[in-house]
Amino acid sequence: MFGMVAASGVCILQSVDFKNNRHNLFIFAISMGLGLIPMVAPKFFSAAPEFLAPLLNSGVLLSAISAMVLNLFFNGIDKSSIELLDNLASTDQAEPSAATPGEPLAHMTGPKA
């Protein structure tokens, strides 16, 4: 099982552009380093507040959160991603159309107002 997780991670990392974007290599290296801290030095975060213990004692969480934060900081957000989110938000706010009795899931919609 752990081999499958590792293989999936390697497949994902193959699609990352490390040559032309040096920030990606930096993000990967820092995230891996932070993720190894709980295993290499378990007492490293002993002075941290107790409510942060689940986050700081989990290498997976440290790696994932640091990778997301560093990626947002160095690479930012694509304009196409923002447009996609805006389109999703506008469709969610639109008035839902009334369902006709022949449509699937018509029983899940309320009566017409």
Biopython code that builds the backbone (N, CA, C, O; Angstrom):
import numpy as np
from Bio.PDB.StructureBuilder import StructureBuilder

atoms = [
    (1, "MET", "N", (0.822, -1.184, 0.000)),
    (1, "MET", "CA", (0.000, 0.000, 0.000)),
    (1, "MET", "C", (0.871, 1.255, 0.000)),
    (1, "MET", "O", (0.606, 2.192, -0.753)),
    (2, "PHE", "N", (1.901, 1.279, 0.834)),
    (2, "PHE", "CA", (2.764, 2.454, 0.870)),
    (2, "PHE", "C", (3.528, 2.614, -0.439)),
    (2, "PHE", "O", (3.833, 3.732, -0.855)),
    (3, "GLY", "N", (3.834, 1.505, -1.078)),
    (3, "GLY", "CA", (4.495, 1.562, -2.381)),
    (3, "GLY", "C", (3.618, 2.216, -3.431)),
    (3, "GLY", "O", (4.118, 2.955, -4.280)),
    (4, "MET", "N", (2.315, 1.957, -3.389)),
    (4, "MET", "CA", (1.388, 2.570, -4.340)),
    (4, "MET", "C", (1.295, 4.076, -4.105)),
    (4, "MET", "O", (1.234, 4.852, -5.059)),
    (5, "VAL", "N", (1.285, 4.486, -2.851)),
    (5, "VAL", "CA", (1.246, 5.917, -2.537)),
    (5, "VAL", "C", (2.517, 6.587, -3.044)),
    (5, "VAL", "O", (2.458, 7.662, -3.641)),
    (6, "ALA", "N", (3.652, 5.965, -2.811)),
    (6, "ALA", "CA", (4.923, 6.527, -3.274)),
    (6, "ALA", "C", (4.969, 6.582, -4.802)),
    (6, "ALA", "O", (5.430, 7.571, -5.372)),
    (7, "ALA", "N", (4.500, 5.537, -5.458)),
    (7, "ALA", "CA", (4.493, 5.523, -6.918)),
    (7, "ALA", "C", (3.568, 6.599, -7.479)),
    (7, "ALA", "O", (3.894, 7.235, -8.481)),
    (8, "SER", "N", (2.431, 6.805, -6.848)),
    (8, "SER", "CA", (1.520, 7.863, -7.293)),
    (8, "SER", "C", (2.169, 9.228, -7.131)),
    (8, "SER", "O", (2.035, 10.088, -8.002)),
    (9, "GLY", "N", (2.868, 9.430, -6.025)),
    (9, "GLY", "CA", (3.566, 10.694, -5.814)),
    (9, "GLY", "C", (4.644, 10.939, -6.851)),
    (9, "GLY", "O", (4.817, 12.066, -7.316)),
    (10, "VAL", "N", (5.371, 9.894, -7.219)),
    (10, "VAL", "CA", (6.415, 10.024, -8.240)),
    (10, "VAL", "C", (5.783, 10.367, -9.587)),
    (10, "VAL", "O", (6.320, 11.186, -10.332)),
    (11, "CYS", "N", (4.656, 9.750, -9.900)),
    (11, "CYS", "CA", (3.969, 10.056, -11.164)),
    (11, "CYS", "C", (3.512, 11.509, -11.207)),
    (11, "CYS", "O", (3.619, 12.165, -12.243)),
    (12, "ILE", "N", (3.014, 12.005, -10.105)),
    (12, "ILE", "CA", (2.585, 13.408, -10.055)),
    (12, "ILE", "C", (3.786, 14.333, -10.195)),
    (12, "ILE", "O", (3.716, 15.339, -10.902)),
    (13, "LEU", "N", (4.887, 14.001, -9.529)),
    (13, "LEU", "CA", (6.071, 14.853, -9.582)),
    (13, "LEU", "C", (6.733, 14.856, -10.957)),
    (13, "LEU", "O", (7.474, 15.785, -11.278)),
    (14, "GLN", "N", (6.481, 13.839, -11.771)),
    (14, "GLN", "CA", (7.043, 13.816, -13.116)),
    (14, "GLN", "C", (6.465, 14.920, -13.989)),
    (14, "GLN", "O", (7.117, 15.375, -14.928)),
    (15, "SER", "N", (5.248, 15.351, -13.688)),
    (15, "SER", "CA", (4.619, 16.384, -14.507)),
    (15, "SER", "C", (4.983, 17.799, -14.059)),
    (15, "SER", "O", (4.591, 18.770, -14.706)),
    (16, "VAL", "N", (5.724, 17.926, -12.966)),
    (16, "VAL", "CA", (6.117, 19.244, -12.457)),
    (16, "VAL", "C", (7.330, 19.739, -13.237)),
    (16, "VAL", "O", (8.263, 18.980, -13.499)),
    (17, "ASP", "N", (7.308, 21.018, -13.605)),
    (17, "ASP", "CA", (8.406, 21.622, -14.353)),
    (17, "ASP", "C", (9.478, 22.107, -13.376)),
    (17, "ASP", "O", (9.357, 23.184, -12.792)),
    (18, "PHE", "N", (10.526, 21.300, -13.207)),
    (18, "PHE", "CA", (11.615, 21.672, -12.305)),
    (18, "PHE", "C", (12.714, 22.442, -13.026)),
    (18, "PHE", "O", (13.461, 23.184, -12.389)),
    (19, "LYS", "N", (12.829, 22.278, -14.362)),
    (19, "LYS", "CA", (13.908, 22.921, -15.109)),
    (19, "LYS", "C", (13.659, 24.415, -15.313)),
    (19, "LYS", "O", (14.531, 25.238, -15.035)),
    (20, "ASN", "N", (12.479, 24.756, -15.794)),
    (20, "ASN", "CA", (12.206, 26.146, -16.156)),
    (20, "ASN", "C", (11.663, 26.984, -14.999)),
    (20, "ASN", "O", (11.657, 28.212, -15.081)),
    (21, "ASN", "N", (11.216, 26.350, -13.945)),
    (21, "ASN", "CA", (10.693, 27.082, -12.791)),
    (21, "ASN", "C", (11.427, 26.592, -11.553)),
    (21, "ASN", "O", (11.068, 25.565, -10.977)),
    (22, "ARG", "N", (12.438, 27.314, -11.152)),
    (22, "ARG", "CA", (13.258, 26.872, -10.022)),
    (22, "ARG", "C", (12.503, 26.965, -8.702)),
    (22, "ARG", "O", (12.901, 26.344, -7.717)),
    (23, "HIS", "N", (11.412, 27.738, -8.671)),
    (23, "HIS", "CA", (10.613, 27.811, -7.452)),
    (23, "HIS", "C", (10.012, 26.447, -7.106)),
    (23, "HIS", "O", (9.864, 26.107, -5.932)),
    (24, "ASN", "N", (9.672, 25.679, -8.124)),
    (24, "ASN", "CA", (9.071, 24.364, -7.869)),
    (24, "ASN", "C", (10.032, 23.443, -7.134)),
    (24, "ASN", "O", (9.620, 22.706, -6.239)),
    (25, "LEU", "N", (11.300, 23.476, -7.499)),
    (25, "LEU", "CA", (12.301, 22.657, -6.813)),
    (25, "LEU", "C", (12.477, 23.125, -5.372)),
    (25, "LEU", "O", (12.613, 22.310, -4.460)),
    (26, "PHE", "N", (12.474, 24.444, -5.171)),
    (26, "PHE", "CA", (12.583, 25.010, -3.831)),
    (26, "PHE", "C", (11.377, 24.607, -2.982)),
    (26, "PHE", "O", (11.538, 24.230, -1.821)),
    (27, "ILE", "N", (10.190, 24.680, -3.540)),
    (27, "ILE", "CA", (8.966, 24.294, -2.830)),
    (27, "ILE", "C", (9.028, 22.829, -2.422)),
    (27, "ILE", "O", (8.704, 22.482, -1.286)),
    (28, "PHE", "N", (9.443, 21.975, -3.342)),
    (28, "PHE", "CA", (9.534, 20.542, -3.065)),
    (28, "PHE", "C", (10.553, 20.268, -1.956)),
    (28, "PHE", "O", (10.279, 19.498, -1.036)),
    (29, "ALA", "N", (11.724, 20.897, -2.044)),
    (29, "ALA", "CA", (12.792, 20.641, -1.071)),
    (29, "ALA", "C", (12.392, 21.105, 0.332)),
    (29, "ALA", "O", (12.595, 20.379, 1.304)),
    (30, "ILE", "N", (11.828, 22.301, 0.440)),
    (30, "ILE", "CA", (11.430, 22.822, 1.753)),
    (30, "ILE", "C", (10.306, 21.971, 2.334)),
    (30, "ILE", "O", (10.324, 21.657, 3.524)),
    (31, "SER", "N", (9.339, 21.596, 1.518)),
    (31, "SER", "CA", (8.215, 20.797, 2.007)),
    (31, "SER", "C", (8.664, 19.420, 2.480)),
    (31, "SER", "O", (8.191, 18.926, 3.504)),
    (32, "MET", "N", (9.569, 18.805, 1.742)),
    (32, "MET", "CA", (10.087, 17.503, 2.171)),
    (32, "MET", "C", (10.886, 17.637, 3.463)),
    (32, "MET", "O", (10.777, 16.796, 4.355)),
    (33, "GLY", "N", (11.677, 18.681, 3.560)),
    (33, "GLY", "CA", (12.455, 18.908, 4.779)),
    (33, "GLY", "C", (11.570, 19.126, 5.988)),
    (33, "GLY", "O", (11.828, 18.563, 7.052)),
    (34, "LEU", "N", (10.525, 19.937, 5.841)),
    (34, "LEU", "CA", (9.606, 20.158, 6.956)),
    (34, "LEU", "C", (8.859, 18.877, 7.323)),
    (34, "LEU", "O", (8.592, 18.629, 8.498)),
    (35, "GLY", "N", (8.525, 18.072, 6.329)),
    (35, "GLY", "CA", (7.824, 16.827, 6.599)),
    (35, "GLY", "C", (8.665, 15.798, 7.328)),
    (35, "GLY", "O", (8.128, 14.918, 8.001)),
    (36, "LEU", "N", (9.974, 15.901, 7.202)),
    (36, "LEU", "CA", (10.866, 14.955, 7.880)),
    (36, "LEU", "C", (11.164, 15.338, 9.329)),
    (36, "LEU", "O", (11.650, 14.507, 10.095)),
    (37, "ILE", "N", (10.882, 16.574, 9.713)),
    (37, "ILE", "CA", (11.208, 17.035, 11.073)),
    (37, "ILE", "C", (10.596, 16.145, 12.156)),
    (37, "ILE", "O", (11.328, 15.740, 13.059)),
    (38, "PRO", "N", (9.301, 15.815, 12.124)),
    (38, "PRO", "CA", (8.750, 14.989, 13.211)),
    (38, "PRO", "C", (9.409, 13.615, 13.344)),
    (38, "PRO", "O", (9.469, 13.060, 14.441)),
    (39, "MET", "N", (9.900, 13.068, 12.237)),
    (39, "MET", "CA", (10.518, 11.754, 12.295)),
    (39, "MET", "C", (11.981, 11.839, 12.755)),
    (39, "MET", "O", (12.444, 10.987, 13.513)),
    (40, "VAL", "N", (12.696, 12.853, 12.302)),
    (40, "VAL", "CA", (14.121, 12.974, 12.605)),
    (40, "VAL", "C", (14.355, 13.560, 13.992)),
    (40, "VAL", "O", (15.237, 13.113, 14.725)),
    (41, "ALA", "N", (13.542, 14.584, 14.350)),
    (41, "ALA", "CA", (13.706, 15.252, 15.647)),
    (41, "ALA", "C", (12.341, 15.397, 16.306)),
    (41, "ALA", "O", (11.719, 16.456, 16.212)),
    (42, "PRO", "N", (11.865, 14.340, 16.976)),
    (42, "PRO", "CA", (10.512, 14.367, 17.540)),
    (42, "PRO", "C", (10.279, 15.472, 18.572)),
    (42, "PRO", "O", (9.141, 15.907, 18.749)),
    (43, "LYS", "N", (11.306, 15.925, 19.243)),
    (43, "LYS", "CA", (11.167, 16.960, 20.280)),
    (43, "LYS", "C", (11.335, 18.383, 19.712)),
    (43, "LYS", "O", (11.346, 19.348, 20.476)),
    (44, "PHE", "N", (11.462, 18.519, 18.410)),
    (44, "PHE", "CA", (11.738, 19.815, 17.787)),
    (44, "PHE", "C", (10.653, 20.849, 18.090)),
    (44, "PHE", "O", (10.959, 22.017, 18.331)),
    (45, "PHE", "N", (9.397, 20.427, 18.080)),
    (45, "PHE", "CA", (8.279, 21.337, 18.319)),
    (45, "PHE", "C", (7.744, 21.235, 19.744)),
    (45, "PHE", "O", (6.579, 21.558, 19.977)),
    (46, "SER", "N", (8.540, 20.805, 20.686)),
    (46, "SER", "CA", (8.060, 20.605, 22.052)),
    (46, "SER", "C", (7.647, 21.908, 22.731)),
    (46, "SER", "O", (6.812, 21.883, 23.636)),
    (47, "ALA", "N", (8.205, 23.037, 22.324)),
    (47, "ALA", "CA", (7.850, 24.322, 22.928)),
    (47, "ALA", "C", (6.614, 24.957, 22.279)),
    (47, "ALA", "O", (6.133, 25.991, 22.742)),
    (48, "ALA", "N", (6.114, 24.352, 21.230)),
    (48, "ALA", "CA", (4.941, 24.894, 20.535)),
    (48, "ALA", "C", (3.684, 24.665, 21.364)),
    (48, "ALA", "O", (3.647, 23.745, 22.181)),
    (49, "PRO", "N", (2.651, 25.488, 21.168)),
    (49, "PRO", "CA", (1.395, 25.291, 21.907)),
    (49, "PRO", "C", (0.790, 23.906, 21.659)),
    (49, "PRO", "O", (0.961, 23.321, 20.589)),
    (50, "GLU", "N", (0.092, 23.405, 22.653)),
    (50, "GLU", "CA", (-0.465, 22.042, 22.587)),
    (50, "GLU", "C", (-1.496, 21.883, 21.474)),
    (50, "GLU", "O", (-1.599, 20.809, 20.881)),
    (51, "PHE", "N", (-2.263, 22.940, 21.181)),
    (51, "PHE", "CA", (-3.300, 22.807, 20.162)),
    (51, "PHE", "C", (-2.713, 22.650, 18.754)),
    (51, "PHE", "O", (-3.433, 22.256, 17.836)),
    (52, "LEU", "N", (-1.434, 22.948, 18.565)),
    (52, "LEU", "CA", (-0.781, 22.752, 17.269)),
    (52, "LEU", "C", (-0.129, 21.377, 17.135)),
    (52, "LEU", "O", (0.417, 21.057, 16.079)),
    (53, "ALA", "N", (-0.176, 20.568, 18.177)),
    (53, "ALA", "CA", (0.488, 19.257, 18.172)),
    (53, "ALA", "C", (0.028, 18.356, 17.023)),
    (53, "ALA", "O", (0.876, 17.725, 16.392)),
    (54, "PRO", "N", (-1.275, 18.263, 16.718)),
    (54, "PRO", "CA", (-1.667, 17.391, 15.589)),
    (54, "PRO", "C", (-1.049, 17.819, 14.260)),
    (54, "PRO", "O", (-0.727, 16.979, 13.419)),
    (55, "LEU", "N", (-0.887, 19.103, 14.079)),
    (55, "LEU", "CA", (-0.288, 19.602, 12.845)),
    (55, "LEU", "C", (1.224, 19.413, 12.846)),
    (55, "LEU", "O", (1.793, 18.939, 11.862)),
    (56, "LEU", "N", (1.859, 19.772, 13.920)),
    (56, "LEU", "CA", (3.321, 19.764, 13.963)),
    (56, "LEU", "C", (3.925, 18.378, 14.133)),
    (56, "LEU", "O", (5.099, 18.181, 13.821)),
    (57, "ASN", "N", (3.159, 17.425, 14.615)),
    (57, "ASN", "CA", (3.678, 16.064, 14.791)),
    (57, "ASN", "C", (3.347, 15.159, 13.616)),
    (57, "ASN", "O", (3.631, 13.962, 13.663)),
    (58, "SER", "N", (2.761, 15.698, 12.579)),
    (58, "SER", "CA", (2.426, 14.918, 11.394)),
    (58, "SER", "C", (3.255, 15.418, 10.213)),
    (58, "SER", "O", (3.081, 16.545, 9.751)),
    (59, "GLY", "N", (4.141, 14.578, 9.741)),
    (59, "GLY", "CA", (4.973, 14.958, 8.607)),
    (59, "GLY", "C", (4.179, 15.170, 7.336)),
    (59, "GLY", "O", (4.521, 16.026, 6.520)),
    (60, "VAL", "N", (3.116, 14.390, 7.163)),
    (60, "VAL", "CA", (2.290, 14.525, 5.963)),
    (60, "VAL", "C", (1.599, 15.885, 5.957)),
    (60, "VAL", "O", (1.592, 16.575, 4.937)),
    (61, "LEU", "N", (1.022, 16.269, 7.089)),
    (61, "LEU", "CA", (0.346, 17.572, 7.160)),
    (61, "LEU", "C", (1.326, 18.724, 6.993)),
    (61, "LEU", "O", (1.038, 19.686, 6.280)),
    (62, "LEU", "N", (2.475, 18.634, 7.642)),
    (62, "LEU", "CA", (3.478, 19.691, 7.494)),
    (62, "LEU", "C", (3.908, 19.843, 6.041)),
    (62, "LEU", "O", (4.022, 20.961, 5.538)),
    (63, "SER", "N", (4.145, 18.727, 5.370)),
    (63, "SER", "CA", (4.561, 18.775, 3.966)),
    (63, "SER", "C", (3.470, 19.354, 3.084)),
    (63, "SER", "O", (3.734, 20.215, 2.245)),
    (64, "ALA", "N", (2.253, 18.888, 3.272)),
    (64, "ALA", "CA", (1.154, 19.330, 2.410)),
    (64, "ALA", "C", (0.855, 20.814, 2.602)),
    (64, "ALA", "O", (0.720, 21.553, 1.626)),
    (65, "ILE", "N", (0.753, 21.247, 3.839)),
    (65, "ILE", "CA", (0.420, 22.650, 4.098)),
    (65, "ILE", "C", (1.559, 23.564, 3.652)),
    (65, "ILE", "O", (1.310, 24.612, 3.058)),
    (66, "SER", "N", (2.795, 23.183, 3.929)),
    (66, "SER", "CA", (3.910, 24.030, 3.501)),
    (66, "SER", "C", (4.006, 24.089, 1.981)),
    (66, "SER", "O", (4.323, 25.142, 1.429)),
    (67, "ALA", "N", (3.741, 22.985, 1.298)),
    (67, "ALA", "CA", (3.774, 22.989, -0.171)),
    (67, "ALA", "C", (2.694, 23.909, -0.735)),
    (67, "ALA", "O", (2.946, 24.653, -1.683)),
    (68, "MET", "N", (1.490, 23.863, -0.159)),
    (68, "MET", "CA", (0.412, 24.730, -0.649)),
    (68, "MET", "C", (0.732, 26.205, -0.399)),
    (68, "MET", "O", (0.540, 27.040, -1.283)),
    (69, "VAL", "N", (1.213, 26.521, 0.787)),
    (69, "VAL", "CA", (1.514, 27.918, 1.113)),
    (69, "VAL", "C", (2.671, 28.435, 0.261)),
    (69, "VAL", "O", (2.597, 29.538, -0.280)),
    (70, "LEU", "N", (3.725, 27.654, 0.140)),
    (70, "LEU", "CA", (4.862, 28.084, -0.670)),
    (70, "LEU", "C", (4.495, 28.205, -2.148)),
    (70, "LEU", "O", (4.968, 29.112, -2.832)),
    (71, "ASN", "N", (3.658, 27.299, -2.638)),
    (71, "ASN", "CA", (3.234, 27.372, -4.031)),
    (71, "ASN", "C", (2.413, 28.637, -4.287)),
    (71, "ASN", "O", (2.590, 29.299, -5.310)),
    (72, "LEU", "N", (1.523, 28.966, -3.366)),
    (72, "LEU", "CA", (0.757, 30.211, -3.519)),
    (72, "LEU", "C", (1.672, 31.427, -3.458)),
    (72, "LEU", "O", (1.474, 32.390, -4.199)),
    (73, "PHE", "N", (2.661, 31.391, -2.590)),
    (73, "PHE", "CA", (3.573, 32.521, -2.435)),
    (73, "PHE", "C", (4.456, 32.709, -3.668)),
    (73, "PHE", "O", (4.573, 33.822, -4.180)),
    (74, "PHE", "N", (5.069, 31.642, -4.141)),
    (74, "PHE", "CA", (6.017, 31.760, -5.245)),
    (74, "PHE", "C", (5.362, 31.751, -6.620)),
    (74, "PHE", "O", (5.767, 32.508, -7.502)),
    (75, "ASN", "N", (4.363, 30.907, -6.810)),
    (75, "ASN", "CA", (3.761, 30.770, -8.135)),
    (75, "ASN", "C", (2.436, 31.500, -8.276)),
    (75, "ASN", "O", (1.977, 31.722, -9.396)),
    (76, "GLY", "N", (1.819, 31.874, -7.182)),
    (76, "GLY", "CA", (0.565, 32.613, -7.246)),
    (76, "GLY", "C", (-0.578, 31.769, -7.760)),
    (76, "GLY", "O", (-0.492, 30.543, -7.837)),
    (77, "ILE", "N", (-1.656, 32.459, -8.112)),
    (77, "ILE", "CA", (-2.853, 31.797, -8.629)),
    (77, "ILE", "C", (-3.029, 32.218, -10.078)),
    (77, "ILE", "O", (-2.923, 33.402, -10.398)),
    (78, "ASP", "N", (-3.300, 31.255, -10.963)),
    (78, "ASP", "CA", (-3.552, 31.552, -12.370)),
    (78, "ASP", "C", (-4.828, 32.362, -12.518)),
    (78, "ASP", "O", (-5.773, 32.192, -11.748)),
    (79, "LYS", "N", (-4.854, 33.241, -13.506)),
    (79, "LYS", "CA", (-6.071, 33.992, -13.790)),
    (79, "LYS", "C", (-7.179, 33.056, -14.267)),
    (79, "LYS", "O", (-8.358, 33.307, -14.014)),
    (80, "SER", "N", (-6.807, 31.992, -14.948)),
    (80, "SER", "CA", (-7.820, 31.041, -15.423)),
    (80, "SER", "C", (-8.491, 30.344, -14.238)),
    (80, "SER", "O", (-9.682, 30.039, -14.295)),
    (81, "SER", "N", (-7.738, 30.089, -13.165)),
    (81, "SER", "CA", (-8.329, 29.482, -11.972)),
    (81, "SER", "C", (-9.312, 30.431, -11.307)),
    (81, "SER", "O", (-10.364, 30.007, -10.830)),
    (82, "ILE", "N", (-8.970, 31.717, -11.274)),
    (82, "ILE", "CA", (-9.860, 32.707, -10.679)),
    (82, "ILE", "C", (-11.137, 32.826, -11.498)),
    (82, "ILE", "O", (-12.230, 32.927, -10.941)),
    (83, "GLU", "N", (-10.998, 32.814, -12.830)),
    (83, "GLU", "CA", (-12.179, 32.884, -13.690)),
    (83, "GLU", "C", (-13.061, 31.660, -13.491)),
    (83, "GLU", "O", (-14.287, 31.776, -13.477)),
    (84, "LEU", "N", (-12.457, 30.501, -13.340)),
    (84, "LEU", "CA", (-13.224, 29.280, -13.121)),
    (84, "LEU", "C", (-13.997, 29.370, -11.812)),
    (84, "LEU", "O", (-15.168, 28.995, -11.754)),
    (85, "LEU", "N", (-13.346, 29.865, -10.759)),
    (85, "LEU", "CA", (-14.025, 30.021, -9.470)),
    (85, "LEU", "C", (-15.152, 31.044, -9.562)),
    (85, "LEU", "O", (-16.214, 30.852, -8.969)),
    (86, "ASP", "N", (-14.930, 32.132, -10.303)),
    (86, "ASP", "CA", (-15.985, 33.133, -10.482)),
    (86, "ASP", "C", (-17.175, 32.544, -11.224)),
    (86, "ASP", "O", (-18.324, 32.817, -10.878)),
    (87, "ASN", "N", (-16.901, 31.731, -12.249)),
    (87, "ASN", "CA", (-17.991, 31.093, -13.001)),
    (87, "ASN", "C", (-18.771, 30.127, -12.132)),
    (87, "ASN", "O", (-19.997, 30.063, -12.219)),
    (88, "LEU", "N", (-18.070, 29.372, -11.294)),
    (88, "LEU", "CA", (-18.746, 28.443, -10.392)),
    (88, "LEU", "C", (-19.602, 29.191, -9.380)),
    (88, "LEU", "O", (-20.716, 28.768, -9.072)),
    (89, "ALA", "N", (-19.086, 30.299, -8.865)),
    (89, "ALA", "CA", (-19.830, 31.082, -7.881)),
    (89, "ALA", "C", (-21.072, 31.698, -8.505)),
    (89, "ALA", "O", (-22.122, 31.755, -7.865)),
    (90, "SER", "N", (-20.966, 32.160, -9.745)),
    (90, "SER", "CA", (-22.126, 32.783, -10.381)),
    (90, "SER", "C", (-23.198, 31.756, -10.705)),
    (90, "SER", "O", (-24.384, 32.081, -10.654)),
    (91, "THR", "N", (-22.819, 30.529, -11.037)),
    (91, "THR", "CA", (-23.828, 29.507, -11.309)),
    (91, "THR", "C", (-24.480, 29.027, -10.024)),
    (91, "THR", "O", (-25.646, 28.633, -10.037)),
    (92, "ASP", "N", (-23.754, 29.052, -8.915)),
    (92, "ASP", "CA", (-24.335, 28.657, -7.631)),
    (92, "ASP", "C", (-25.345, 29.681, -7.133)),
    (92, "ASP", "O", (-26.312, 29.324, -6.461)),
    (93, "GLN", "N", (-25.126, 30.960, -7.462)),
    (93, "GLN", "CA", (-26.014, 32.010, -6.991)),
    (93, "GLN", "C", (-27.221, 32.198, -7.898)),
    (93, "GLN", "O", (-28.173, 32.882, -7.524)),
    (94, "ALA", "N", (-27.196, 31.604, -9.076)),
    (94, "ALA", "CA", (-28.313, 31.754, -10.014)),
    (94, "ALA", "C", (-29.553, 31.067, -9.460)),
    (94, "ALA", "O", (-29.457, 30.096, -8.709)),
    (95, "GLU", "N", (-30.711, 31.580, -9.838)),
    (95, "GLU", "CA", (-31.990, 31.018, -9.402)),
    (95, "GLU", "C", (-32.150, 29.630, -10.020)),
    (95, "GLU", "O", (-32.072, 29.509, -11.243)),
    (96, "PRO", "N", (-32.368, 28.585, -9.233)),
    (96, "PRO", "CA", (-32.548, 27.261, -9.815)),
    (96, "PRO", "C", (-33.876, 27.193, -10.564)),
    (96, "PRO", "O", (-34.883, 27.753, -10.132)),
    (97, "SER", "N", (-33.851, 26.502, -11.682)),
    (97, "SER", "CA", (-35.080, 26.379, -12.461)),
    (97, "SER", "C", (-35.997, 25.358, -11.808)),
    (97, "SER", "O", (-35.540, 24.419, -11.156)),
    (98, "ALA", "N", (-37.278, 25.552, -11.989)),
    (98, "ALA", "CA", (-38.262, 24.634, -11.396)),
    (98, "ALA", "C", (-38.217, 23.316, -12.148)),
    (98, "ALA", "O", (-38.118, 23.295, -13.374)),
    (99, "ALA", "N", (-38.288, 22.245, -11.430)),
    (99, "ALA", "CA", (-38.223, 20.915, -12.036)),
    (99, "ALA", "C", (-39.603, 20.500, -12.499)),
    (99, "ALA", "O", (-40.611, 20.783, -11.850)),
    (100, "THR", "N", (-39.628, 19.826, -13.626)),
    (100, "THR", "CA", (-40.894, 19.287, -14.113)),
    (100, "THR", "C", (-41.030, 17.866, -13.603)),
    (100, "THR", "O", (-40.025, 17.222, -13.304)),
    (101, "PRO", "N", (-42.268, 17.357, -13.495)),
    (101, "PRO", "CA", (-42.462, 16.018, -12.924)),
    (101, "PRO", "C", (-41.718, 14.906, -13.655)),
    (101, "PRO", "O", (-41.407, 13.884, -13.042)),
    (102, "GLY", "N", (-41.427, 15.067, -14.925)),
    (102, "GLY", "CA", (-40.752, 14.006, -15.672)),
    (102, "GLY", "C", (-39.254, 13.994, -15.504)),
    (102, "GLY", "O", (-38.611, 13.033, -15.925)),
    (103, "GLU", "N", (-38.660, 15.025, -14.902)),
    (103, "GLU", "CA", (-37.211, 15.101, -14.752)),
    (103, "GLU", "C", (-36.729, 14.203, -13.618)),
    (103, "GLU", "O", (-37.438, 14.014, -12.630)),
    (104, "PRO", "N", (-35.529, 13.651, -13.757)),
    (104, "PRO", "CA", (-34.959, 12.910, -12.642)),
    (104, "PRO", "C", (-34.725, 13.845, -11.464)),
    (104, "PRO", "O", (-34.436, 15.026, -11.655)),
    (105, "LEU", "N", (-34.843, 13.344, -10.292)),
    (105, "LEU", "CA", (-34.655, 14.085, -9.047)),
    (105, "LEU", "C", (-35.687, 15.180, -8.844)),
    (105, "LEU", "O", (-35.466, 16.084, -8.038)),
    (106, "ALA", "N", (-36.810, 15.124, -9.551)),
    (106, "ALA", "CA", (-37.849, 16.134, -9.377)),
    (106, "ALA", "C", (-38.414, 16.089, -7.967)),
    (106, "ALA", "O", (-38.872, 17.111, -7.454)),
    (107, "HIS", "N", (-38.391, 14.925, -7.331)),
    (107, "HIS", "CA", (-38.924, 14.796, -5.983)),
    (107, "HIS", "C", (-38.064, 15.517, -4.949)),
    (107, "HIS", "O", (-38.507, 15.726, -3.820)),
    (108, "MET", "N", (-36.825, 15.906, -5.322)),
    (108, "MET", "CA", (-35.936, 16.567, -4.369)),
    (108, "MET", "C", (-36.101, 18.075, -4.370)),
    (108, "MET", "O", (-35.603, 18.747, -3.466)),
    (109, "THR", "N", (-36.787, 18.624, -5.363)),
    (109, "THR", "CA", (-36.981, 20.066, -5.400)),
    (109, "THR", "C", (-38.276, 20.424, -4.711)),
    (109, "THR", "O", (-39.214, 19.627, -4.680)),
    (110, "GLY", "N", (-38.329, 21.600, -4.168)),
    (110, "GLY", "CA", (-39.523, 22.042, -3.454)),
    (110, "GLY", "C", (-40.616, 22.486, -4.410)),
    (110, "GLY", "O", (-40.411, 22.486, -5.624)),
    (111, "PRO", "N", (-41.767, 22.864, -3.885)),
    (111, "PRO", "CA", (-42.859, 23.327, -4.739)),
    (111, "PRO", "C", (-42.520, 24.673, -5.356)),
    (111, "PRO", "O", (-41.695, 25.423, -4.833)),
    (112, "LYS", "N", (-43.168, 24.968, -6.473)),
    (112, "LYS", "CA", (-42.955, 26.250, -7.133)),
    (112, "LYS", "C", (-43.439, 27.376, -6.266)),
    (112, "LYS", "O", (-44.478, 27.261, -5.615)),
    (113, "ALA", "N", (-42.698, 28.468, -6.246)),
    (113, "ALA", "CA", (-43.100, 29.616, -5.426)),
    (113, "ALA", "C", (-43.942, 30.569, -6.233)),
    (113, "ALA", "O", (-44.377, 31.598, -5.716)),
]
sb = StructureBuilder()
sb.init_structure("model")
sb.init_model(0)
sb.init_chain("A")
sb.init_seg("    ")
for serial, (resi, resn, name, xyz) in enumerate(atoms, 1):
    if name == "N":
        sb.init_residue(resn, " ", resi, " ")
    sb.init_atom(name, np.array(xyz, "f"), 0.0, 1.0, " ", f" {name:<3s}", serial, name[0])
structure = sb.get_structure()
